[in-house]
């Protein structure tokens, strides 16, 4: 049906509708939809991957007197960038988040998102030292380094890019925006 609709719209020259149909049909092998019909981010990651991402980001940049990575919008930043500049890293993130969660289950008997911050921090340290038991498609250390780098990027980015919600990190470092 979708291919018939695309053929019909192409014949009529309605490229906008054709694009929307193509976007709506962008479904990954695991069933998570890439974008909705109106072009907004829907489910780039499974719910479990999102929970793991949230915990991993808050491990890289934990909350203190200021919000941690997740509450500062780093998750939103990454999800937006997975359709743009970080598109080539989406599969790596999916695989890495799955491996990180599996590592937590093997080592601690529970999902990564269920671990306390101290346990997650210790796990990051072990992974960075090359100590792991789960299967990793991307080396564990490389994944953790990439995640930490992208977390910092999103945390300190211009709020217009989806991260640094309300300029919280700029306030933290004393950066004042003047218009």
N, C-alpha and C positions, 0 to 999 in steps of 0.2 A: 504494500500500500504506500509506504513512504517513497519508494523509488518511482511509483506511478505519479505521485504528487509532485516529486521533483521534476520529472519529465514534463508534466503539465505546466509547472511554473516556469521552467526553462523555455518552453515553447512560447509562453506569454511574455517572457522577458522579465519576470518578477524575481530579480536576483535577491532582494531582501528576504522574501518568503523562502526562497530556495536555501539561503544561508541559515535561516531559523530552523528549517527542517533538518538540515545537516547537523546543526548544533544539537538539536533535540535527540538526534539518533547517535550521538557520541557516547556510547556505553562501553565501559571497560570489561575485560574478561571476567572480573569478579562481580559484575552487575552494578557497580556504583556509577551513577550518571555523572558525566563531566560538567555539563552546563545545562541550565533549564532553557525552555523555549525563548525566554526574554534575554538570554545571554548572561544571566547571573550564575555565580558559582553555586552548585548544589552539593553533590557528594563526591568530592575528589577522593576522599578517604572513607573507609568504613568507620562505623562508630567506635570500634575497638582501636583502630589506628588513630582516630582523633583523640581518644582518651589517653593513649600512649604519647601522642605528640604533645598534648597539654602538659602531662607530667614531665616529659623530657625537656620541654622549653622552660618550665619552672624549676627544673634541676639546673639547667645552664644559667638561668637568670632568676634566682629565687626571690620571692617577695621579702622585703624588709621594711624600712621606713617608706619605701616606694613600692608600687605594684611590681609583681614578678612579670616575666615575659608574657604569659597568657593574658593577664588582666591589662597589660599595656598594649594589647592588640597584635602581638607577634604572630599568633595563630592566624588572624585575619590577613595579616601581611603575607604570610607564606601561602595561604590558600589563594590569594589574589595572584601572587607571583607564579604559582604553579600553572597558571594559564598564560603567563607572559615570560618574563626573563628567566624563571626557574623551571620552565616547562620540561627541559631535558632531565631534571632531577626528580620528577614525580615518581617514576617507577623505583628509583633508588630509595626515596623516602618510604614508599609503601613497603618495600622489602626490608628496609632497615628498621622501621617501626615494628613490623611483624617479628623480626629477629630479636629486637630489644625486648619485646613482650615475652617471647619464648625463653630468652635468657633469664628473665626474672622468674618465670614459672619453674625452670630447671633449678635455679639457684635458691629461690626463696619459697617456692610452692604457691605463688600468687602472681597476678598480673602486675606489670610495671606500675600502672596507674594506682594500684592499691598499696604500694610500698610507701613508707615514710620518706621524707626528703633525705634524711641521713642514709637510709638504705639505698636510695636512688643515686646519691652522690658517690657512695662507695662502689656501686656497680659501675658508674661512669669511670671511676679511677681504675677499676679492674679491667674494663674494656680497653681503656687507653693504654694499659700496660700489656695488652695482648692476651689477657686471661679471659677466655670465654668457652662455653660448652655448646651453645646453639650453633646452627648452621647460618653463616652470614654470606650473602651473595656479594655484598660490598664489605671489605674488611671492617670490623667493628670500630677500630680506631679512626679510620677514614670517615665512617658515618658520623661518629660522635663529633669529630672535628668540623665536618660540614654543617651539622646541626647547630653547633655552638656559633660558628661563623654567621650562619643565616639568622640565628636568634639575635645576635648583636646587631646585624644589619637592620633587622626589623625593629629592634628596640630603639635604636638611635636614628632611624630614618625620618624623613619628612612625613608628618602625619597624613598628608595627602596620598601616600603610598599604601595606607592601610595599617601601618604599625604606629608605635609611639603615640598611642591614643591620648588625645588632649595635650600633646607635647610633654608628657610626664617625664620622659628621660631628659629632655632639654631643661625642664625646671630643676631636675635633680643635679645637673652639672652647672647650673647657673646661666645657661644660654638664653638670652632674651631676644625674641623676634621683634624687630621694629619694622613697621610698614611704611 
